[in-house]
Amino acid sequence: MKTAAYFQGTGRRKTSIARVRLVPGDGNVIVNGKPLADYFASEEIAQIALLPFQITNTARRFNAQVKVVGGGFSGQLGAISHGISRALLQSDAEHRAALRKAGLLTRDPRAKERKKPGLKRARKAPQFTKR
């Protein structure tokens, strides 16, 4: 483990961007000035964001300060998880194999497809009339 004052990582998912700063501490996670459980609707949903800590067995070693903008709660959860994974990688490079195997280091590129001209939605065409 490196001996820096803090470790930071940026996570992205859909249109959400999360800036994560990990500092040595007892496991508190603050998202946009609120505790994690208060920011997201339920405790079960919030556990998705903490998955990198569980996989690397660092649950009570770091406090996380997160600023997340854009998107909905699903994209924000993914962005936070991605950012925490990248910050944990800075703290200790030995976490790479476990995080990679869980798929937490890969940026999920899926996002809403843009609407094209002449179509009703991204791919839905107007109804075709033959006569």
Buried (B, 14 or more C-beta within 10 A) or exposed (E): EEEEEBBBBEBBBBBBBBBBBBBBEEEEBBBEEEEBBEBBEEEEBBBEBBBBBEBBEBEEBBBBBBBBEBBEBEBBBBBBBBBBBBBBBBBEEEBBEBBEEBEBBEEBEEEEEEEEEEEEEEEEEEEEEEE
